[in-house]
Amino acid sequence: MPRLNPAPWVATLLFSWLVFLTILPPKVQAHTYFNEPSPTNVEKPKTEPWTWPW
């Protein structure tokens, strides 16, 4: 069974991982959404008891 020569594809593999790990993450993290969620109010609204008319 023939063995693969790693010379042609190892450099491509390493260079592609170098691109993925150094160039792309800052570009992805710099992306911002137009409608960023605002923090919700932590306090619960005060509810009053319902007085039944009967």
Legacy VTK file of the C-alpha trace (Angstrom):
# vtk DataFile Version 3.0
C-alpha trace
ASCII
DATASET POLYDATA
POINTS 54 float
0.000 0.000 0.000
1.528 3.373 -0.988
2.255 5.987 1.636
1.337 9.637 1.213
4.059 12.201 0.794
3.322 14.892 3.428
5.390 17.597 1.716
2.672 19.107 -0.532
-0.159 19.316 1.986
1.451 19.861 5.417
2.453 23.429 4.543
-1.080 24.140 3.307
-2.568 22.677 6.481
-0.295 24.705 8.766
-0.806 27.922 6.819
-4.596 27.516 6.866
-4.564 26.987 10.656
-2.322 30.012 11.014
-4.901 32.069 9.130
-7.802 30.649 11.126
-6.179 31.222 14.510
-4.565 34.638 13.981
-6.461 36.609 11.358
-10.078 35.517 11.579
-10.891 35.671 15.357
-10.321 39.446 15.722
-12.453 40.059 12.640
-15.266 37.917 14.015
-15.089 39.462 17.489
-15.142 42.988 16.066
-18.542 42.337 14.504
-21.369 44.146 16.270
-25.083 43.729 15.877
-27.363 46.628 15.034
-29.828 45.903 17.845
-27.803 44.929 20.863
-29.957 43.728 23.740
-30.310 46.174 26.561
-29.972 44.921 30.129
-33.301 44.114 31.701
-34.512 45.668 34.893
-33.673 43.478 37.872
-36.566 44.711 40.003
-39.845 42.869 39.672
-42.887 45.037 39.117
-44.988 45.459 42.222
-48.323 43.744 41.794
-51.378 44.663 43.770
-53.965 42.102 44.870
-57.052 41.870 42.738
-60.198 42.844 44.576
-63.069 40.749 43.301
-66.390 42.593 43.083
-68.598 39.821 44.489
LINES 1 55
54 0 1 2 3 4 5 6 7 8 9 10 11 12 13 14 15 16 17 18 19 20 21 22 23 24 25 26 27 28 29 30 31 32 33 34 35 36 37 38 39 40 41 42 43 44 45 46 47 48 49 50 51 52 53
